[in-house]
Amino acid sequence: MMELKPWLSWDDIRNAVVALFLVILPTLLLNESMGTLFGRYELTGTGLWNLHKQEVPETVIAPLHE
């Protein structure tokens, strides 16, 4: 007769844990940090007014408040 193989072995569990820590977890952490690293920034109010007072060219200021 055929011997039944267990549905989930310890090797399967070990491989899942390795995949979790080496692939999935770093991917999630990078995803969280990339949002703040490459985030979009808008400048309004006093910060925008200070740039105008410092005579920063309009070509620099315009993309900041679109």
LUMVEXKOL-836907 format. One record per residue: x negated, y negated, z negated of N, C-alpha, C, O in turn; residue in one letter; residue number from 1. Coordinates in steps of 0.1 Angstrom, whole numbers, plus 5000, padded with zeros to 4 digits. Each point is the difference from the previous one (the first is absolute). Layout:
BEGIN
+------+------+------+-------+-------+-------+------+------+------+------+------+------+------+-----+
: n.c1 : n.c2 : n.c3 : ca.c1 : ca.c2 : ca.c3 : c.c1 : c.c2 : c.c3 : o.c1 : o.c2 : o.c3 : type : seq :
+------+------+------+-------+-------+-------+------+------+------+------+------+------+------+-----+
:    X :    Y :    Z :     X :     Y :     Z :    X :    Y :    Z :    X :    Y :    Z :    A : NUM :
...
+------+------+------+-------+-------+-------+------+------+------+------+------+------+------+-----+
//
This chain:
BEGIN
+------+------+------+-------+-------+-------+------+------+------+------+------+------+------+-----+
: n.c1 : n.c2 : n.c3 : ca.c1 : ca.c2 : ca.c3 : c.c1 : c.c2 : c.c3 : o.c1 : o.c2 : o.c3 : type : seq :
+------+------+------+-------+-------+-------+------+------+------+------+------+------+------+-----+
: 4992 : 5012 : 5000 :  5008 :  4988 :  5000 : 4991 : 4987 : 5000 : 4988 : 5001 : 4997 :    M :   1 :
: 5019 : 4989 : 5007 :  4993 :  4987 :  5000 : 5000 : 4994 : 4986 : 5010 : 5000 : 4993 :    M :   2 :
: 4979 : 4994 : 5004 :  4999 :  4993 :  4987 : 5005 : 4986 : 5001 : 4996 : 4993 : 5010 :    E :   3 :
: 5012 : 5003 : 4981 :  5006 :  4986 :  5001 : 4990 : 4990 : 4995 : 4994 : 5002 : 4989 :    L :   4 :
: 5003 : 4988 : 5019 :  4991 :  4989 :  4996 : 5008 : 4990 : 4992 : 5011 : 4996 : 5003 :    K :   5 :
: 4984 : 4999 : 4986 :  5007 :  4989 :  4992 : 5002 : 4988 : 5009 : 4992 : 4997 : 5009 :    P :   6 :
: 5019 : 4996 : 4988 :  5004 :  4989 :  5008 : 4990 : 4988 : 4999 : 4997 : 4994 : 5010 :    W :   7 :
: 4998 : 5004 : 4978 :  4991 :  4989 :  4997 : 4988 : 5006 : 4992 : 5002 : 5004 : 4989 :    L :   8 :
: 4986 : 4995 : 5017 :  4989 :  5005 :  4993 : 4992 : 4989 : 4993 : 5003 : 4988 : 5003 :    S :   9 :
: 4987 : 5016 : 4989 :  4992 :  4990 :  4993 : 4991 : 4992 : 5011 : 4997 : 4988 : 4998 :    W :  10 :
: 5000 : 5019 : 5012 :  4992 :  4993 :  5011 : 5009 : 4989 : 5007 : 4995 : 4989 : 5003 :    D :  11 :
: 5018 : 5014 : 4998 :  5008 :  4990 :  5006 : 5002 : 4988 : 4991 : 5000 : 4988 : 5004 :    D :  12 :
: 5001 : 5014 : 4983 :  5001 :  4989 :  4990 : 4987 : 4992 : 5000 : 5000 : 4988 : 5000 :    I :  13 :
: 4988 : 5019 : 5000 :  4987 :  4993 :  5001 : 4999 : 4992 : 5012 : 4996 : 4988 : 4999 :    R :  14 :
: 5008 : 5017 : 5012 :  4999 :  4992 :  5013 : 5009 : 4988 : 5000 : 4997 : 4989 : 5005 :    N :  15 :
: 5015 : 5012 : 4989 :  5009 :  4989 :  4998 : 4994 : 4989 : 4991 : 5001 : 4988 : 5003 :    A :  16 :
: 4993 : 5016 : 4987 :  4994 :  4990 :  4990 : 4988 : 4993 : 5007 : 4998 : 4988 : 4999 :    V :  17 :
: 4994 : 5020 : 5008 :  4988 :  4994 :  5008 : 5006 : 4990 : 5010 : 4994 : 4989 : 5001 :    V :  18 :
: 5016 : 5015 : 5006 :  5006 :  4991 :  5010 : 5005 : 4987 : 4994 : 4999 : 4989 : 5005 :    A :  19 :
: 5007 : 5013 : 4983 :  5006 :  4988 :  4993 : 4989 : 4990 : 4996 : 5002 : 4988 : 5002 :    L :  20 :
: 4988 : 5017 : 4993 :  4989 :  4991 :  4995 : 4991 : 4995 : 5010 : 4994 : 4989 : 4999 :    F :  21 :
: 5004 : 5019 : 5012 :  4990 :  4995 :  5010 : 5006 : 4994 : 5012 : 4993 : 4993 : 5007 :    L :  22 :
: 5020 : 5008 : 4995 :  5006 :  4995 :  5012 : 5012 : 4990 : 4996 : 5000 : 4989 : 5004 :    V :  23 :
: 5009 : 5016 : 4989 :  5013 :  4993 :  4998 : 4998 : 4988 : 4990 : 5004 : 4989 : 5003 :    I :  24 :
: 4989 : 5014 : 4986 :  4998 :  4989 :  4990 : 4992 : 4989 : 5005 : 5004 : 4988 : 4998 :    L :  25 :
: 4984 : 5014 : 5009 :  4993 :  4988 :  5005 : 5008 : 4993 : 5011 : 4999 : 4988 : 5001 :    P :  26 :
: 5009 : 5019 : 5007 :  5008 :  4993 :  5010 : 5010 : 4991 : 4993 : 5002 : 4989 : 5005 :    T :  27 :
: 5005 : 5015 : 4985 :  5009 :  4992 :  4993 : 4993 : 4988 : 4993 : 5005 : 4989 : 5001 :    L :  28 :
: 4984 : 5013 : 4993 :  4992 :  4989 :  4994 : 4996 : 4990 : 5010 : 5001 : 4988 : 4998 :    L :  29 :
: 4994 : 5016 : 5014 :  4996 :  4991 :  5010 : 5012 : 4993 : 5006 : 4999 : 4988 : 5003 :    L :  30 :
: 5012 : 5018 : 4998 :  5012 :  4994 :  5005 : 5004 : 4988 : 4991 : 5004 : 4990 : 5004 :    N :  31 :
: 4995 : 5012 : 4983 :  5004 :  4990 :  4990 : 4990 : 4988 : 5001 : 5004 : 4989 : 4999 :    E :  32 :
: 4983 : 5014 : 5002 :  4990 :  4989 :  5000 : 5000 : 4993 : 5013 : 4997 : 4988 : 5000 :    S :  33 :
: 5006 : 5018 : 5011 :  5000 :  4994 :  5013 : 5010 : 4989 : 5001 : 4999 : 4990 : 5007 :    M :  34 :
: 5013 : 5012 : 4987 :  5010 :  4990 :  5000 : 4996 : 4987 : 4994 : 5003 : 4989 : 5006 :    G :  35 :
: 4989 : 5011 : 4984 :  4995 :  4988 :  4994 : 4988 : 4995 : 5007 : 4997 : 4988 : 5000 :    T :  36 :
: 4995 : 5021 : 5006 :  4988 :  4996 :  5006 : 5003 : 4992 : 5013 : 4994 : 4990 : 5003 :    L :  37 :
: 5015 : 5015 : 5005 :  5004 :  4994 :  5013 : 5013 : 4994 : 4999 : 5007 : 4999 : 5011 :    F :  38 :
: 4998 : 4996 : 4978 :  5013 :  4994 :  4998 : 5001 : 4987 : 5008 : 4990 : 4994 : 5003 :    G :  39 :
: 5022 : 5002 : 4999 :  5003 :  4988 :  5007 : 5002 : 4989 : 4989 : 5007 : 5002 : 4990 :    R :  40 :
: 4986 : 4987 : 5012 :  5001 :  4989 :  4990 : 5006 : 4988 : 5006 : 4997 : 4996 : 5012 :    Y :  41 :
: 5012 : 4998 : 4981 :  5006 :  4987 :  5004 : 4997 : 4990 : 4990 : 5000 : 5002 : 4988 :    E :  42 :
: 4997 : 4986 : 5017 :  4996 :  4989 :  4991 : 5011 : 4989 : 5001 : 5003 : 4995 : 5011 :    L :  43 :
: 5003 : 5001 : 4978 :  5010 :  4990 :  5000 : 4998 : 4991 : 4988 : 4992 : 5002 : 4992 :    T :  44 :
: 5016 : 4987 : 5008 :  5000 :  4991 :  4989 : 4987 : 4993 : 4998 : 4994 : 4994 : 5009 :    G :  45 :
: 5001 : 5006 : 4978 :  4988 :  4992 :  4997 : 4988 : 5005 : 5007 : 4991 : 4991 : 5003 :    T :  46 :
: 5007 : 5022 : 4999 :  4988 :  5004 :  5007 : 5000 : 4995 : 5014 : 4989 : 4997 : 5005 :    G :  47 :
: 5022 : 5003 : 5002 :  5000 :  4995 :  5013 : 4998 : 4985 : 5000 : 4993 : 4995 : 5009 :    L :  48 :
: 5012 : 4998 : 4982 :  4998 :  4985 :  4999 : 4986 : 4997 : 4997 : 4995 : 4990 : 5006 :    W :  49 :
: 4998 : 5018 : 4986 :  4986 :  4998 :  4997 : 4991 : 5002 : 5012 : 4991 : 4992 : 5002 :    N :  50 :
: 5013 : 5017 : 5007 :  4993 :  5002 :  5012 : 5001 : 4987 : 5009 : 4991 : 4996 : 5007 :    L :  51 :
: 5021 : 4999 : 4994 :  5003 :  4988 :  5008 : 4992 : 4988 : 4994 : 4994 : 4992 : 5008 :    H :  52 :
: 5005 : 5007 : 4979 :  4992 :  4989 :  4994 : 4985 : 5002 : 5002 : 4993 : 4989 : 5001 :    K :  53 :
: 5002 : 5023 : 5000 :  4986 :  5002 :  5003 : 4997 : 4999 : 5015 : 4989 : 5002 : 5004 :    Q :  54 :
: 5021 : 4994 : 5004 :  4998 :  4998 :  5014 : 4995 : 5013 : 5007 : 4992 : 4999 : 5009 :    E :  55 :
: 5014 : 5012 : 4987 :  4997 :  5012 :  5008 : 5008 : 5000 : 5013 : 5011 : 4995 : 5000 :    V :  56 :
: 4983 : 5009 : 5011 :  5007 :  4999 :  5013 : 5013 : 5008 : 5000 : 5001 : 5010 : 4994 :    P :  57 :
: 5008 : 4985 : 5014 :  5013 :  5006 :  5000 : 5000 : 5014 : 5006 : 5008 : 5008 : 4997 :    E :  58 :
: 4982 : 4994 : 5012 :  4999 :  5014 :  5006 : 4997 : 5010 : 4989 : 5003 : 5012 : 5002 :    T :  59 :
: 4991 : 4984 : 4987 :  4997 :  5009 :  4989 : 5012 : 5002 : 4991 : 5003 : 5011 : 4995 :    V :  60 :
: 5004 : 4978 : 5003 :  5012 :  4999 :  4990 : 5012 : 5007 : 5006 : 5007 : 5007 : 4993 :    I :  61 :
: 4995 : 4991 : 5020 :  5013 :  5005 :  5006 : 5003 : 5015 : 4998 : 5011 : 5003 : 4997 :    A :  62 :
: 4979 : 5006 : 5005 :  5004 :  5014 :  4998 : 5003 : 5004 : 4986 : 5006 : 5010 : 4997 :    P :  63 :
: 4990 : 4981 : 4993 :  5002 :  5003 :  4986 : 5014 : 4998 : 4995 : 5004 : 5006 : 4990 :    L :  64 :
: 5004 : 4987 : 5018 :  5014 :  4997 :  4995 : 5010 : 5004 : 5010 : 5011 : 4994 : 5001 :    H :  65 :
: 4986 : 5015 : 5008 :  5010 :  5005 :  5010 : 5009 : 5010 : 4994 : 5009 : 5005 : 5007 :    E :  66 :
+------+------+------+-------+-------+-------+------+------+------+------+------+------+------+-----+
//
